[in-house]
């Protein structure tokens, strides 16, 4: 007869967590996808609601990190700027079409997927074990590859965010292929590094605050900040670079 600990008791909890994560993911995709498709006021309201939730979680974390009132004020202002710039980018991109919004989102998702599978398959040295024990250099490389593949698909299929002169000849010349591959690889690594930095930053905040998740709003996933940390960083950097380019 099996002992009590050998009856598979943990399995129901694991299955329940998986079910909660799956259902939550479906709801998130459905809500965000509908808002993106509708655009206009629906997209604006959706982005503002997410921004409010992220700032709420940011403020809870920062209040545990900073002890003085002025320290908390600095954290709050930094959060408003950080999240605000990212949200402005989402609204601006949607004004150019749904495809423009999907571009950074797909790149960040591909980074996470590539990093997860490469890290598990290859392992190796950790990037910053005291902040995020699971992140490895091989995972970063896998994330960069994932982002590069998505960028390549976007550019090749939709000729988006690239100089259209590259696509003038058919078939492409070796130089045109070289330009495309070099740009895609460089952009993939850039997106992966920025997204991973955003992930590390949020992990550092949680470690300093002594919590596992930024919140408990999304069953099986934690908080909103947990889900968009990498995307926030990518959008923030893109917004800053865009603002500098307009000066």
C-alpha positions in Angstrom: 0.0 0.0 0.0 1.4 3.4 -0.9 2.3 5.8 1.8 0.4 9.0 2.1 3.1 11.1 0.5 3.2 8.7 -2.5 -0.4 8.9 -3.4 0.1 11.8 -5.8 -1.5 14.3 -3.5 0.5 17.2 -4.9 -0.8 16.4 -8.4 -4.3 18.0 -8.0 -2.7 21.3 -6.8 -0.4 21.2 -9.8 -3.2 20.5 -12.2 -5.3 23.2 -10.6 -2.5 25.7 -11.0 -2.1 24.7 -14.7 -5.9 25.0 -15.2 -5.9 28.4 -13.6 -3.0 29.6 -15.6 -4.5 28.3 -18.9 -7.9 29.9 -18.2 -6.3 33.2 -17.2 -4.2 33.2 -20.3 -7.2 32.6 -22.5 -9.1 35.5 -20.8 -6.2 37.8 -21.1 -5.7 37.1 -24.8 -9.4 37.4 -25.5 -9.8 40.8 -23.6 -6.6 42.3 -25.0 -7.2 41.0 -28.5 -10.8 42.4 -28.5 -9.6 45.8 -27.3 -6.8 45.8 -29.9 -9.2 44.9 -32.7 -11.8 47.5 -31.7 -9.1 50.2 -31.3 -10.2 53.8 -30.5 -11.7 54.3 -27.0 -11.8 50.6 -26.2 -8.0 50.3 -26.7 -7.3 53.5 -24.8 -9.5 52.4 -21.8 -7.8 49.0 -21.8 -4.3 50.5 -21.8 -5.2 52.9 -19.1 -6.7 50.2 -16.9 -3.6 48.0 -17.3 -1.3 51.0 -16.6 -3.3 51.8 -13.4 -3.0 48.2 -12.2 0.7 48.1 -12.9 1.3 51.4 -11.1 -0.7 50.2 -8.1 1.5 47.1 -7.9 4.6 49.3 -8.5 3.6 51.5 -5.6 3.0 48.6 -3.3 6.5 47.2 -4.0 8.2 50.6 -3.7 6.6 51.3 -0.4 8.3 48.2 1.0 11.6 49.2 -0.7 11.8 52.9 0.4 11.3 53.8 4.0 11.2 57.6 3.8 8.4 59.6 2.3 10.6 61.3 -0.2 12.1 58.0 -1.3 8.6 56.7 -2.0 7.8 59.8 -3.9 10.8 59.4 -6.1 9.8 55.8 -6.8 6.2 56.9 -7.6 7.3 59.6 -10.0 9.7 57.1 -11.7 6.9 54.6 -12.0 4.6 57.2 -13.6 7.3 58.1 -16.1 8.2 54.5 -16.8 4.7 53.2 -17.3 3.4 56.4 -18.9 6.0 56.3 -21.7 5.3 52.7 -22.4 1.5 53.3 -22.5 2.0 56.3 -24.8 3.9 54.0 -27.2 1.1 51.5 -27.2 -1.5 54.2 -28.0 0.7 55.7 -30.7 1.4 52.3 -32.3 -2.3 51.5 -32.4 -3.0 54.7 -34.2 -0.8 53.2 -37.0 -2.7 49.9 -37.0 -3.0 46.7 -35.0 0.0 45.3 -36.8 2.2 47.9 -35.3 1.2 46.9 -31.7 1.7 43.2 -32.4 5.2 43.8 -33.5 6.8 44.5 -30.1 4.4 42.2 -28.2 5.2 39.2 -30.5 9.0 40.0 -30.2 8.8 40.0 -26.4 6.7 36.8 -26.2 9.2 35.1 -28.6 12.0 36.3 -26.3 10.4 34.7 -23.3 9.7 31.4 -25.1 13.1 31.2 -26.6 14.8 32.0 -23.3 12.7 29.4 -21.5 13.4 26.5 -23.8 17.0 27.4 -24.4 17.7 27.8 -20.7 16.1 24.5 -19.8 17.7 22.6 -22.7 21.2 24.1 -22.4 21.5 25.4 -18.9 24.9 26.9 -18.1 26.1 29.9 -16.2 23.5 32.2 -14.6 23.4 35.9 -15.5 22.5 37.2 -12.1 21.6 34.4 -9.7 21.1 36.6 -6.7 18.3 38.5 -8.5 16.8 35.8 -10.8 18.2 32.3 -10.2 16.6 30.8 -13.3 18.0 33.2 -15.9 21.0 31.9 -17.9 23.2 33.2 -20.7 22.0 30.4 -22.9 18.5 31.5 -22.2 19.4 35.1 -23.3 20.8 33.8 -26.5 17.7 31.7 -27.1 15.5 34.7 -26.4 17.5 36.8 -28.9 17.0 34.0 -31.5 13.3 33.9 -30.8 12.9 37.7 -31.1 15.0 37.6 -34.3 12.8 35.0 -35.9 9.7 37.0 -35.1 11.2 40.2 -36.5 12.3 38.4 -39.6 8.8 37.0 -40.1 7.3 40.5 -39.6 9.7 42.2 -42.0 9.6 39.5 -44.7 5.8 39.1 -44.6 4.6 42.6 -44.1 7.6 44.8 -45.0 7.0 46.6 -41.7 9.3 49.0 -40.0 12.0 48.7 -42.6 13.3 50.7 -45.6 11.2 49.4 -48.5 14.1 49.9 -50.9 15.4 46.5 -49.6 12.5 44.8 -51.2 12.9 46.4 -54.7 14.4 43.5 -56.5 13.0 40.0 -56.9 14.7 37.7 -56.3 16.7 39.4 -53.6 20.4 39.9 -54.0 23.0 38.6 -51.6 23.5 42.1 -50.3 19.8 42.6 -49.6 19.7 39.2 -47.7 22.8 40.2 -45.8 21.3 43.5 -44.8 18.1 41.9 -43.7 19.8 39.1 -41.6 22.3 41.5 -40.0 19.5 43.9 -39.0 17.2 41.1 -37.7 20.0 39.5 -35.6 20.9 42.9 -34.2 17.4 43.9 -33.4 16.6 40.5 -31.9 19.5 40.8 -29.5 18.5 44.3 -28.6 14.9 43.4 -27.9 16.1 40.3 -25.8 18.5 42.3 -23.8 16.0 45.1 -23.0 13.2 42.7 -22.2 15.4 40.6 -20.0 16.6 43.8 -18.3 13.0 44.7 -17.6 12.5 41.2 -16.1 15.5 41.5 -13.9 14.5 44.9 -12.7 11.1 43.7 -11.6 12.7 40.7 -10.0 15.0 43.0 -8.1 12.1 45.1 -6.9 10.3 42.0 -5.7 13.4 40.6 -3.9 14.0 44.0 -2.2 10.3 44.1 -1.2 10.4 40.5 0.0 7.5 39.2 -2.1 7.2 36.4 -4.7 4.7 38.1 -7.1 3.9 41.8 -7.7 0.2 41.0 -7.1 -2.5 38.4 -7.1 -4.9 39.8 -9.7 -4.3 37.1 -12.3 -4.9 33.6 -11.1 -1.9 31.4 -11.7 0.2 34.3 -13.1 0.6 36.8 -10.2 0.2 40.4 -10.9 0.0 42.6 -14.0 3.5 43.8 -13.5 4.7 40.2 -13.5 3.2 39.7 -17.0 4.3 42.9 -18.7 7.7 43.6 -17.1 9.7 42.8 -20.3 7.2 44.6 -22.6 7.3 47.7 -20.5 11.0 47.9 -20.8 11.0 47.5 -24.6 8.2 50.1 -25.0 9.9 52.5 -22.6 13.2 52.4 -24.5 11.4 52.7 -27.8 9.5 55.7 -26.5 12.7 57.4 -25.3 14.6 56.7 -28.5 11.6 58.0 -30.5 11.5 61.2 -28.4 15.3 61.7 -28.8 14.9 61.2 -32.6 12.3 63.9 -32.8 14.5 66.5 -31.1 
